[in-house]
Amino acid sequence: MKQLVVSFLNSFKQTQILLVVTMLLLAVATIVEKYYGSNFAKWLFYHSPILFIPIMLLCANFLSILIVRRKFYGRKLSFVLTHCSFLFIIAGAFVTHCFSFEGVAKIREGESTNVVAVQRGVKVEYETL
């Protein structure tokens, strides 16, 4: 079983499939967002496992290829840095996804504010930063 999981994650063909699936999902999500609105696209794609699972599998695939195929030495440093940068960007997006919120702050010229209007369902709440 362990060998099956390692061979599944350590495949360049799997990388290509996951990249194409992720690309198609993002393209469809963009089209859905244009025609049905941001809230529907967030509910259907951006805040659901439909997009989360392929991206996490892609991260596991990158890590598996780096570790199992030992691409750390010699002229492969650019390979390692490129893939580590992808992982770093995806980790940053995940942290933002988990700990951020969307709101509106009305700031007129020359003024400052620390109050943000956040919409939760049909209710608008005001939060102080």
Disulfide bonds with the S-S distance in Angstrom:
none
